[in-house]
Amino acid sequence: MRTYGFISMVYMLAAVAAVCSCKSDPRALPAEVSAGTDTLSFGKEGGEQTVMLTATRDWVAEVSYVNGDTSDWLTLGSSSGSASSEPVEITVSVGADKDSDREAVIVFRADFIEDRVRVIQKGEHVDYTTIEEFVDAPLPSSDSEAVWYEMCGTIISIEDTYYGNFWIKDRTGILYVYGLTASQVERNDNTFASLELEIGDELVFKSRRAEYGGVPQAGGSRWPAYYVSHTDREDLEVDDDLVSDPVSLWMELPEVEISDGRAFVYYMTEADGKPVRNYSMLYDASERVALWVAYPLTSGYIGTGRTDAWNFDPKIPDIYEPVIPRSWGVDGYDRGHQVPSGSRNANDGMNEQTFYFANMTVQNSDLNQTVWMELENMEREYALECDTLYVVTGPILDVDGDGGIARIEDNAGNKVAVPEAYFKVLLSYDAAGNTYRSIAFYYDNADCSRQTPHADDIRTVAQIEDLTGFRFFPNLPDDVEASVKEFTDPEDWGF
């Protein structure tokens, strides 16, 4: 009897230990991520609130801004964490809102489940029409139907001080103003200069909805926009906080090395109704250019159409971006996409992100519109022939390393680096054979006599690593990384 009693006690202790183990190990619990609330509301003065996050798996949090908001106004106390059987307190902080009402969404993800929290904040100026609302408003068919909209935004470039032609931005987009006067008049009276407005000033003005060539604009030759008030740029708070996103282990990412004046950021989007990553970049604030942009490419990203939604990047402070609503203003140079519009046009949302100014470079027009465009067409064809194509594109600012970097001015007079060359490295993956292949291309940023890529343009990934100092595809298995990057077979890629 004692023997059986002893054995029973052993089983009982084991059962208790198993129960305790399940309680102490959150991964033994059902997968769960819950913020405990679906909405947080803030007043115009801002403040701080908390959510109690329950996540039984390792989790990450992402913030997206609604209606094209381009200001990073919400801060999380933690953006990632480990699995826990107990709720974790996450602080949500927002600053004062001197503009109109705004909204953001926090998405907490753990494995394949997520929970969302809507964050809304009342603004100080609730009556201003946003640029997005103005653009979407109907074009009046007659003077009697015309509506005067009051708007508030920051002047980003001034093209003409006689008539008052300039570009303005708010949190929802950018807009061209064709003529601004000191008071409401039927014809432009050339009083813009008397207002002494400058780039960076915050302007309140009124305008009727107008168009030129089918493109919405404020002002007009008959009814110019007119001045209400402004705040000098010296009296405004300027966002100069260059912040990096957490680095992930995505296959397309080069080895990320963040230093002063550089930031790593990435963008999420949707494809086939599912959240997916759009692209990532390493941005150099001093040169106003992304040193590389990396993205996966499959058929799910490819469609038709083009938004031309030129705008500031919401993750890079405006003061570090090139201001190019009108291209560079220098003959022979294009706003060259690093992530091509044509490789991200399955829906408008993902395509609009390719038109951020931070994704643009000063690219030779002849190169951009011939061999480089055809190379981008080829990358889309390659993507349809494998499971996933991983792409990294970037400029080489100083090929010979002598320290000499050419620069031109953007629309606001800021200096922007002119690359000496460009590279594109490709890594294809086929799941059936668990195989990888790579190829790379190099082009001087100059006139090109050919329309299509040639075998002479081909490099190995390892050669581009030597040229740029970046390590590409470090997340490849260790036993294949070197061989894949040091060898390419042009025939495998149609050459």
Phi, psi and omega in degrees: 000321179297322180297313179296323178297320179296316180296319178299319179297321179298314179297322180296316179297321180296319179296317178299318179298320180296319178296315179299321180298318180297321181291326183277338181255105183297336181289347175278348178273162175302146179297129182208140167218119184214129180271352177080354178205156179250352182211138169239134181241135179236150172277177184295338180282349180080198179146203186219134174223171181231152169240148178259103186270124172256118181219112180270010173224160175305140188226159173226155178236138178231142180248129173235148184253138187273148175065034174074017179304129183249012178251135182273080192261356182245135181235134176259139176296328176216139179248002176199161179189173182267160177301146181208145176274353180245147178300146179245135181276123179245124180275134176242118183240139175226148178273179178294143181250104180269001181255211180272178181304148179219165187210146177220165177231127174260125178249119175263123183240139174218116187056238184252017178243159183208162173222143186242143176236123178273129179245120180238145180220132175286142180256164180288323181248090185275349186263351181292139173279128178284162177299320179299316179294321179296315180296323182280349181291153181289149175281124182294140180270347179204166179299327183291336180266353185292141178243136175267118181260136176262126184232158178224129180197176181257131179288125182253338173198150179238121184265331185207125182264354179279308178269337182088056178258126184201171175250144180225154179226152165226193185291348184255351181161192178238157185210141176270131177250114182261083177100119176227135180239166184288338178212174182284117178224160182279329178235149182298122181258013174059042180259006183302315184301328182293342180283340178054042177282150180228161173301132181101344177290147174265122189244135168253127183211167177240145181205153168272156177287129180222172178215154172222118183063029180084358181260126181298144175205162172267167179074200182154165184291328181268311181245089178292158171294160180223153187287140172246305178194171175205162174240128180298146182300331180293339182262005181256149173283133181250129178280112178234023183269102181271108189242138178265147172279160174299143182272133179256181182251039179291143186299326184285345187286131166293173174293124187268120176238107183264133178224179179303133178082003178233146181222141172260124178223155176220164186229134176261157178209192176233142174220129183054035177078007181242146176289131178220163176279143179267293176200167178232157178211155168251112189256135177255110185291324184292326180262355180057050182204146172279126182285334168203154174230132185235141182200148171276154180222122174223176180298336182293344179265349191255130177212227178222164176097171184201129185273331187052039183272062182301132184193167174286151176284127183291344182260350178249124179307140184306324186294346180257359183260153171290142178259103189222054173293339181245035187062195187277343182076014179236124180301138175096358179234137176252162167280089186280117175296139168272311166273116185292143173303320183290346177262005181214061182227029174291334174206165184296323184301311181290327180290321180301326181292338178283347181263011172296141181301328181293343179274358185261151173229166176276094187250135178307129185299320181295319177293313184298323187265004180235262189292325180292319177298320179291326176296321177294324174296320180294322180297325177291323176294318177300321183296330181281350182258001179221177180287314176212136172253127178257128189235137170230126179236147178191165175269155168247110187284327186220089187297314185272357175072022182273002179086357181271118179235123177285152180217151172232172180263142174276190184294342180255006179087009177280146178280132181230135182294140173256113181299148174274337182201174177225152174230158171216124178244138184234140176228118179259146179232129175245117185291327185302315179256003183051050186240150178237144172226151180223158174203155179220157181225149181223136178218136170292146179277074186209175176303142182238132184274353183247154179268336186231154176301150183233160179302332179293341181277350188281139172227168168274161177299322180299323179293321178292327174300317179296323181288322189259335186083002178267147173259118183265148175051050179291347181270005170296151174306140185304326185282353180238347187302306184298313184295322180292320185278337183267357183225140170217143178249105182305328181295329178296338183250015174087018179253000000 
